[in-house]
Amino acid sequence: MNNKPQNESKNTYSLQIKNIRCPIDSQLINYKAKMCSPKTIFVEDILIFINEIKKKPLFQEDLTKLLYNKFNLKYIKLSGTHSKIKIKSTIEK
């Protein structure tokens, strides 16, 4: 009997998310995201979700959590620049 876990597939999605409004100063911020999932995520589902969440201002950290939870990700890294400060948010299982 082999107790080794079977190799799990890994799908990586790299994308840009543009024009998310900051809730504090209303700046429009662009992000780069890298998301990894053991399951297939339809690109159309990602685009629909992003278009929905863009309707309200969001902090980068909250955007990261929303994507992570919505798509049940194994890993997400979101990076952006706000007021000349680079921010990287990461969540990993």
Rosetta blueprint (number, residue, H / E / L):
1 M L
2 N L
3 N L
4 K L
5 P L
6 Q L
7 N L
8 E L
9 S L
10 K L
11 N E
12 T E
13 Y E
14 S E
15 L E
16 Q E
17 I E
18 K E
19 N E
20 I E
21 R E
22 C L
23 P L
24 I L
25 D L
26 S L
27 Q L
28 L E
29 I E
30 N E
31 Y E
32 K E
33 A E
34 K E
35 M E
36 C E
37 S E
38 P L
39 K L
40 T L
41 I L
42 F L
43 V H
44 E H
45 D H
46 I H
47 L H
48 I H
49 F H
50 I H
51 N H
52 E H
53 I H
54 K L
55 K L
56 K L
57 P L
58 L L
59 F L
60 Q H
61 E H
62 D H
63 L H
64 T H
65 K H
66 L H
67 L H
68 Y H
69 N H
70 K H
71 F L
72 N L
73 L L
74 K L
75 Y E
76 I E
77 K E
78 L E
79 S E
80 G E
81 T E
82 H E
83 S L
84 K L
85 I E
86 K E
87 I E
88 K E
89 S E
90 T E
91 I E
92 E E
93 K L
